[in-house]
Amino acid sequence: MKIKAVPRDELPESMNYKQALQWFNIGSYNTLYDFIAEGLPVTVIGNVKRISKTNAQKFWDEHTK
C-alpha cells in the first residue's frame, strides 16, 4: 500500500491508523500492529481507535537504540 507522505506537523494530535502510518513513515498496517503489540498505546472509545502523536514520539524514543 502506498501512503502519501505528510509532514508530521500537519497530522492531528489524535491520529487514526492511516495517519499513524504516515507519522511513522511505514507502509504496512501489519507493522503498525506489531508496534501496538510492542506497547504503542491506543485509545479506544467505542469503535474509534486513535494514537496520540505524543505517545507515538515516546514509543519511538524508547525503541531508538
Residue frames as a rotation matrix with the C-alpha (Angstrom) as fourth column:
MET 1
0.582 0.813 0.000 0.00
0.813 -0.582 0.000 0.00
0.000 0.000 -1.000 0.00
LYS 2
-0.455 -0.702 0.547 1.36
0.691 -0.666 -0.280 3.43
0.561 0.250 0.789 -0.95
ILE 3
0.414 0.512 -0.753 0.85
0.873 -0.456 0.170 6.00
-0.257 -0.728 -0.636 1.81
LYS 4
0.491 -0.178 0.853 1.13
0.412 -0.815 -0.407 9.67
0.768 0.551 -0.327 0.84
ALA 5
-0.419 -0.735 -0.534 3.85
0.870 -0.157 -0.467 11.47
0.259 -0.660 0.705 2.76
VAL 6
0.626 0.589 0.512 2.51
0.302 -0.788 0.537 14.22
0.719 -0.181 -0.671 5.01
PRO 7
-0.419 -0.780 0.464 4.65
-0.196 -0.421 -0.886 16.45
0.886 -0.463 0.023 7.24
ARG 8
-0.524 0.159 -0.836 4.32
0.731 0.588 -0.346 15.32
0.437 -0.793 -0.425 10.86
ASP 9
-0.907 0.137 -0.398 3.22
0.172 -0.742 -0.647 18.79
-0.384 -0.656 0.650 12.00
GLU 10
-0.637 0.717 -0.283 0.20
-0.713 -0.407 0.571 18.61
0.294 0.566 0.770 9.67
LEU 11
-0.417 0.481 -0.771 -1.14
0.288 0.875 0.390 15.45
0.862 -0.059 -0.504 11.31
PRO 12
0.430 0.646 0.631 -3.66
-0.445 -0.456 0.771 15.82
0.785 -0.612 0.091 14.18
GLU 13
-0.339 -0.536 0.773 -2.67
-0.932 0.080 -0.353 15.09
0.127 -0.840 -0.527 17.79
SER 14
-0.100 0.386 0.917 -5.05
-0.370 0.841 -0.394 12.11
-0.924 -0.379 0.058 17.83
MET 15
-0.506 -0.244 -0.827 -4.25
-0.858 0.050 0.510 10.10
-0.083 0.969 -0.234 14.71
ASN 16
0.751 0.632 0.190 -6.23
-0.571 0.767 -0.294 7.29
-0.332 0.112 0.937 13.14
TYR 17
0.449 -0.613 0.650 -4.29
0.285 0.788 0.546 4.26
-0.847 -0.060 0.529 11.96
LYS 18
0.625 -0.205 0.753 -3.76
0.766 -0.028 -0.642 5.61
0.153 0.978 0.140 8.45
GLN 19
0.804 -0.328 0.496 -2.34
-0.298 -0.944 -0.140 8.85
0.514 -0.035 -0.857 9.84
ALA 20
0.658 -0.586 0.473 -0.14
-0.422 0.233 0.876 6.86
-0.624 -0.776 -0.094 12.24
LEU 21
0.554 -0.462 0.693 1.30
0.735 0.662 -0.146 5.02
-0.391 0.590 0.707 9.23
GLN 22
0.658 -0.277 0.701 2.22
0.359 -0.702 -0.615 8.41
0.662 0.656 -0.363 7.80
TRP 23
0.822 -0.339 0.457 3.70
-0.563 -0.604 0.564 9.61
0.085 -0.722 -0.687 11.11
PHE 24
0.478 -0.641 0.600 5.91
-0.145 0.616 0.774 6.50
-0.866 -0.457 0.201 11.41
ASN 25
0.097 -0.375 -0.922 6.62
-0.971 -0.239 -0.005 6.59
-0.219 0.896 -0.387 7.65
ILE 26
-0.768 -0.224 0.600 5.65
-0.157 0.974 0.162 2.94
-0.621 0.030 -0.783 7.25
GLY 27
-0.569 0.519 -0.638 3.51
-0.800 -0.168 0.576 1.39
0.191 0.838 0.511 4.55
SER 28
-0.496 0.328 -0.804 2.09
0.065 0.938 0.342 -1.64
0.866 0.118 -0.487 6.32
TYR 29
0.364 0.704 0.610 -0.73
-0.714 -0.210 0.668 -1.94
0.599 -0.679 0.426 8.80
ASN 30
0.748 -0.125 -0.652 0.95
0.337 0.918 0.210 -5.17
0.572 -0.377 0.728 9.96
THR 31
-0.379 -0.925 -0.007 3.98
0.560 -0.223 -0.798 -3.18
0.737 -0.306 0.603 11.08
LEU 32
-0.372 0.332 0.867 1.71
-0.598 -0.800 0.050 -0.76
0.710 -0.499 0.497 12.96
TYR 33
0.743 0.661 -0.105 0.00
-0.384 0.550 0.741 -3.73
0.548 -0.510 0.663 14.64
ASP 34
0.275 -0.749 -0.603 3.48
0.683 0.594 -0.426 -5.00
0.677 -0.295 0.674 15.62
PHE 35
-0.641 -0.475 0.603 4.22
-0.002 -0.785 -0.620 -1.60
0.767 -0.399 0.502 17.20
ILE 36
0.167 0.802 0.573 0.94
-0.776 -0.251 0.579 -1.82
0.608 -0.541 0.581 19.12
ALA 37
0.809 0.092 -0.581 1.83
0.150 0.923 0.355 -5.33
0.569 -0.374 0.733 20.29
GLU 38
-0.153 -0.963 -0.221 5.21
0.699 0.052 -0.713 -3.94
0.699 -0.264 0.665 21.44
GLY 39
-0.293 0.084 -0.952 3.46
0.912 -0.273 -0.305 -1.34
-0.286 -0.958 0.003 23.61
LEU 40
-0.938 0.047 0.343 2.37
0.110 -0.898 0.426 1.58
0.328 0.438 0.837 21.43
PRO 41
-0.675 0.711 -0.195 -0.67
0.276 -0.001 -0.961 2.93
-0.684 -0.703 -0.195 23.32
VAL 42
-0.770 0.568 0.290 -4.01
0.241 -0.162 0.957 3.10
0.591 0.807 -0.012 21.52
THR 43
-0.782 0.621 0.043 -7.02
-0.364 -0.401 -0.841 4.99
-0.505 -0.673 0.540 22.84
VAL 44
-0.818 0.574 -0.044 -10.25
0.347 0.552 0.758 3.08
0.459 0.605 -0.651 22.13
ILE 45
-0.683 0.725 -0.089 -13.66
-0.345 -0.428 -0.835 4.69
-0.644 -0.540 0.542 22.56
GLY 46
0.510 0.858 0.058 -16.40
-0.445 0.321 -0.836 2.51
-0.736 0.401 0.546 21.11
ASN 47
0.738 -0.205 0.643 -15.26
0.590 0.658 -0.467 1.62
-0.328 0.725 0.606 17.60
VAL 48
0.870 -0.427 0.246 -12.88
-0.212 -0.775 -0.596 4.58
0.445 0.466 -0.765 17.37
LYS 49
0.599 -0.772 -0.214 -9.15
0.745 0.438 0.503 3.89
-0.295 -0.461 0.837 17.74
ARG 50
0.880 -0.327 0.345 -6.62
-0.128 -0.862 -0.491 6.70
0.457 0.388 -0.800 17.97
ILE 51
0.284 -0.883 -0.373 -2.88
0.957 0.285 0.052 7.02
0.060 -0.372 0.926 18.57
SER 52
0.934 0.031 -0.355 -1.61
0.109 -0.973 0.203 10.28
-0.339 -0.228 -0.913 20.00
LYS 53
0.648 -0.745 0.156 1.43
-0.009 -0.212 -0.977 11.91
0.761 0.632 -0.143 18.45
THR 54
0.269 -0.533 0.802 2.84
-0.935 -0.343 0.085 12.35
0.230 -0.773 -0.591 21.96
ASN 55
0.549 -0.016 0.836 2.60
-0.415 0.862 0.290 8.60
-0.725 -0.506 0.467 22.63
ALA 56
0.955 -0.234 0.183 3.97
0.277 0.481 -0.832 7.82
0.106 0.845 0.524 19.17
GLN 57
0.444 -0.831 0.335 7.03
-0.459 -0.532 -0.711 10.00
0.769 0.162 -0.618 19.88
LYS 58
0.247 -0.317 0.916 7.55
-0.936 0.164 0.310 8.42
-0.249 -0.934 -0.256 23.31
PHE 59
0.818 0.100 0.567 7.29
-0.020 0.989 -0.145 4.93
-0.575 0.107 0.811 21.79
TRP 60
0.852 -0.509 0.121 9.76
0.154 0.022 -0.988 5.87
0.500 0.861 0.097 19.05
ASP 61
0.288 -0.766 0.575 12.22
-0.781 -0.536 -0.322 7.37
0.555 -0.356 -0.752 21.54
GLU 62
0.389 -0.068 0.919 12.01
-0.760 0.539 0.362 4.32
-0.520 -0.839 0.158 23.82
HIS 63
0.756 -0.035 0.654 12.77
0.258 0.933 -0.249 1.99
-0.602 0.357 0.715 20.92
THR 64
0.829 -0.559 -0.002 15.61
-0.281 -0.414 -0.866 4.02
0.483 0.719 -0.500 19.42
LYS 65
0.759 -0.614 -0.218 18.98
0.630 0.607 0.484 2.39
-0.164 -0.505 0.847 20.05
